[in-house]
């Protein structure tokens, strides 16, 4: 698999990034299942031995268990593969909600210890909607601490990862961030991240697109998975995805392949995050990424996309 430049960072990443949220053992409420430690490590070892060179996690996934399991897999593998890009995120204190500069430093220290590394190539400011923008940007705040950690060499590059599109665009305007993660907002159904992708491209900021399946609906279909973006979807959304599934079936294309390649085919997106929960999922996802899709399917799918008034924003 080719590697794309990650914006202006100098890093090169595969168009697919392994997401490790569910590998932390949480997710029963969102995904309907849990992954134990043995299965998580086996899955991570498959990632390390695959074509992929990009892995995404967070301080808070599984109360830190995702990072611990990644650390165990790194040790079992004898280290990360050459050129592998490991990314994690800073999160607020899980008890107090503190997201100050001091908390950012603590979050990073916790992550490094769990992962068993002394430095990470990429660190994200995670879900900044949890605090006020001015508070995050103030002296002694989260963003100042992130910039200092980069200057100290503890992290290589900085990103911001969140939901609300306008807020992410505001953070890109600060010039502090080199990468942005958007989730659930650039899929076959929802195109609300379009302006963010345009902003990022104009600034030379890399875009990493997460949740191209909307939490599973664009894999399993709306009858098996009635939730989109971690909440119960509207009847209109389910009808739209049902129409997309029918169009895909008529062309002999899995709905998941179309959903994945919708993200991967956009030149503004450097990499697409897909969560893996078990060995075998990596090879299956690579198969979906290469599934032949006729050109005439894309306009048929576009006709079923949600109108702007129904986007998440």
C-alpha positions in Angstrom: 0.0 0.0 0.0 1.4 3.4 -0.9 2.1 6.0 1.7 0.7 9.5 1.6 2.4 12.6 3.0 0.8 13.6 6.3 0.5 17.3 5.5 3.6 19.2 6.2 4.8 16.9 9.0 7.3 15.0 6.9 5.6 11.8 8.0 4.3 9.3 5.5 1.3 7.2 6.3 -0.8 4.5 4.7 -4.3 5.5 3.4 -5.7 3.3 6.1 -5.1 3.9 9.8 -5.9 1.3 12.5 -8.2 2.6 15.2 -7.7 1.2 18.7 -10.7 2.5 20.5 -12.6 -0.7 20.9 -9.3 -2.6 21.6 -9.4 -0.9 25.1 -12.1 -3.3 26.2 -14.8 -0.7 26.4 -17.5 0.0 23.8 -20.3 -2.3 25.0 -22.7 0.6 25.0 -21.6 1.9 21.6 -20.6 -1.2 19.7 -22.5 -3.9 21.5 -19.4 -6.0 22.4 -16.1 -6.0 24.2 -12.6 -7.1 23.2 -10.5 -8.9 25.8 -6.8 -8.3 26.2 -5.6 -11.5 24.4 -7.7 -10.7 21.4 -6.6 -7.1 21.4 -2.9 -8.0 21.4 -3.4 -10.6 18.6 -5.2 -8.0 16.5 -2.5 -5.4 17.1 0.2 -7.9 16.1 -1.7 -8.5 12.9 -1.7 -4.7 12.3 2.1 -4.6 12.9 2.7 -7.4 10.4 0.4 -5.9 7.8 0.8 -3.2 5.1 -0.5 -0.5 7.5 2.0 1.8 9.2 -0.5 4.0 11.2 -2.2 3.4 14.5 -4.5 5.7 16.4 -5.4 5.6 20.1 -6.1 7.9 23.0 -5.3 8.3 26.7 -9.0 7.7 27.6 -9.9 4.7 25.5 -10.8 2.0 27.9 -9.6 4.1 30.8 -6.1 3.7 29.4 -6.4 0.0 28.6 -6.1 0.6 24.8 -2.6 2.1 25.4 -1.6 -0.6 27.8 -2.6 -3.3 25.3 -0.7 -1.5 22.5 2.3 -1.4 24.8 2.0 -5.1 25.4 1.8 -5.7 21.6 4.8 -3.5 20.9 6.8 -5.6 23.4 5.6 -8.9 22.0 6.5 -7.7 18.5 10.0 -6.7 19.6 9.3 -3.0 18.9 7.3 -1.1 16.4 8.0 -1.8 12.7 10.3 0.6 10.9 8.5 3.8 9.8 5.5 3.0 11.9 3.5 6.1 13.0 1.9 5.8 16.5 -0.5 8.5 17.4 -2.3 9.1 20.7 -4.4 11.9 22.2 -4.5 14.0 25.4 -7.7 13.9 27.4 -9.1 15.6 30.5 -8.8 14.2 34.0 -11.4 11.4 34.1 -12.5 12.4 37.6 -12.3 16.2 37.8 -12.6 17.1 34.1 -9.5 19.3 34.3 -8.1 20.0 30.9 -5.4 22.5 31.8 -1.9 22.7 30.6 -0.8 20.7 33.7 -3.3 18.0 32.8 -2.1 17.8 29.3 1.4 17.0 30.6 0.1 14.4 32.9 -2.0 12.8 30.1 1.1 12.5 27.9 3.2 11.1 30.8 0.5 8.5 31.4 0.4 7.6 27.7 4.1 7.2 27.3 4.3 4.9 30.3 1.5 2.7 29.1 2.8 2.5 25.6 6.3 1.9 26.7 7.8 4.6 24.5 9.7 7.8 25.2 8.2 9.8 22.4 5.2 9.7 20.0 5.4 11.0 16.5 1.9 12.5 16.6 -0.2 13.8 19.5 -3.8 15.1 19.3 -5.8 17.5 21.4 -8.8 15.3 21.9 -12.4 16.5 21.7 -11.6 20.1 22.5 -15.4 20.8 22.6 -15.2 19.7 26.2 -13.7 23.1 27.3 -14.0 26.7 26.2 -11.8 27.8 23.3 -10.5 30.8 25.1 -9.6 28.7 28.1 -7.7 26.2 25.9 -5.8 29.0 24.2 -5.0 31.0 27.4 -1.5 31.2 29.0 -1.0 27.9 30.9 -3.7 26.3 28.9 -3.9 23.1 27.0 -2.6 24.4 23.6 0.4 26.2 25.2 1.4 22.9 26.9 1.0 21.0 23.7 3.3 23.4 21.8 5.8 23.2 24.6 5.8 19.4 24.5 6.5 19.6 20.8 9.4 22.0 21.3 10.8 19.7 24.0 10.8 16.8 21.6 8.4 14.7 23.7 6.1 14.6 20.7 6.9 15.1 17.0 3.8 16.8 15.7 0.4 18.1 16.9 -3.1 17.5 15.8 -6.6 18.3 16.9 -9.4 15.7 16.9 -13.0 16.3 17.5 -16.6 16.6 16.3 -17.9 20.1 15.8 -16.7 21.3 12.4 -16.7 25.0 13.1 -14.7 24.5 16.3 -12.1 22.4 14.5 -11.8 25.1 11.8 -11.2 27.7 14.6 -8.4 25.6 16.0 -6.8 25.2 12.6 -6.9 29.0 12.4 -4.5 29.2 15.3 -1.7 27.7 13.3 -0.8 25.4 16.1 -1.9 22.1 14.5 -0.5 20.1 11.6 -3.2 17.4 11.5 -6.9 17.2 12.1 -9.2 14.3 12.8 -12.9 14.6 11.9 -15.3 11.7 12.7 -18.7 10.7 11.3 -18.9 13.9 9.3 -17.5 12.8 6.0 -19.3 9.7 5.0 -21.6 8.4 2.3 -24.4 9.9 4.4 -23.1 13.0 6.0 -20.8 15.6 4.2 -20.6 18.3 6.9 -16.8 18.2 7.2 -16.4 19.5 3.6 -15.5 23.0 4.7 -13.0 21.7 7.2 -11.4 19.6 4.5 -11.1 22.7 2.3 -9.6 24.8 5.1 -7.1 22.1 5.9 -6.0 21.7 2.3 -5.5 25.5 2.0 -3.4 25.5 5.2 -1.3 22.4 4.4 -2.9 20.6 7.3 -3.4 16.9 7.0 -6.9 15.4 7.3 -7.5 12.0 8.9 -11.0 10.9 8.5 -12.4 8.7 11.3 -15.6 6.6 11.5 -16.2 6.2 7.7 -18.9 3.6 8.6 -20.7 6.0 11.0 -20.3 3.5 13.8 -21.3 0.4 11.9 -24.5 1.4 10.0 -22.5 1.7 6.7 -21.2 -1.8 7.2 -24.1 -3.8 8.5 -27.0 -1.7 7.1 -29.7 0.2 9.0 -31.7 -2.8 10.0 -28.9 -4.6 11.8 -27.3 -1.3 13.1 -29.9 1.5 13.7 -27.4 3.8 15.2 -25.3 6.4 13.4 -22.6 8.5 15.0 -23.2 6.7 18.3 -26.9 7.7 18.6 -30.1 6.3 17.3 -30.5 7.4 13.7 -33.5 9.1 12.3 -35.9 7.2 10.0 -34.7 9.4 7.1 -31.1 8.4 7.7 -32.0 4.7 7.8 -34.0 5.0 4.6 -31.0 6.7 2.9 -28.6 4.0 3.9 -31.1 1.3 2.9 -31.3 2.9 -0.6 -27.4 3.0 -0.7 -27.2 -0.7 0.3 -29.7 -1.6 -2.5 -27.6 0.4 -5.0 -24.4 -1.3 -3.9 -26.1 -4.7 -4.1 -27.2 -4.0 -7.7 -23.6 -3.4 -8.6 -22.1 -6.3 -6.7 -20.3 -4.0 -4.3 -20.4 -4.4 -0.5 -21.8 -1.3 1.2 -18.7 -1.3 3.4 -16.4 -1.1 0.4 -18.2 1.9 -1.0 -18.2 3.6 2.4 -14.5 3.0 2.9 -13.5 4.0 -0.6 -15.7 7.2 -0.5 -13.2 8.5 2.1 -10.1 7.0 0.6 -10.7 8.4 -2.9 -10.8 12.0 -1.7 -7.5 13.7 -2.3 -8.0 16.0 0.7 -7.8 13.0 3.1 -4.4 11.6 4.0 -5.7 8.6 5.9 -8.9 7.0 7.0 -9.3 5.4 10.5 -11.0 2.1 10.7 -11.3 0.2 14.0 -10.3 -3.4 14.2 -11.6 -5.7 16.9 -10.3 -9.1 15.9 -7.6 -10.9 13.9 -8.7 -11.2 10.3 -10.4 -7.8 10.2 -7.2 -6.2 8.8 -7.1 -8.4 5.7 -10.8 -8.0 5.2 -10.6 -4.2 5.3 -7.7 -4.3 2.8 -9.9 -6.4 0.6 -12.7 -3.8 0.9 -10.3 -1.0 0.1 -9.4 -2.7 -3.2 -12.9 -3.8 -4.2 -13.6 -2.7 -7.8 -16.3 -0.1 -7.8 -17.9 1.0 -11.1 -17.9 4.7 -11.7 -21.6 4.8 -12.2 -22.2 3.7 -8.6 -20.9 7.0 -7.1 -23.6 9.3 -8.5 -26.3 6.8 -7.5 -25.0 6.9 -3.9 -24.7 10.7 -3.9 -28.4 10.9 -4.7 -29.2 9.2 -1.4 -26.9 11.4 0.7 -28.4 13.6 3.4 -29.2 17.2 2.6 -27.2 19.9 4.5 -30.0 20.5 7.0 -29.6 16.9 8.2 -25.9 17.0 8.7 -24.2 16.7 12.1 -22.1 19.9 11.8 
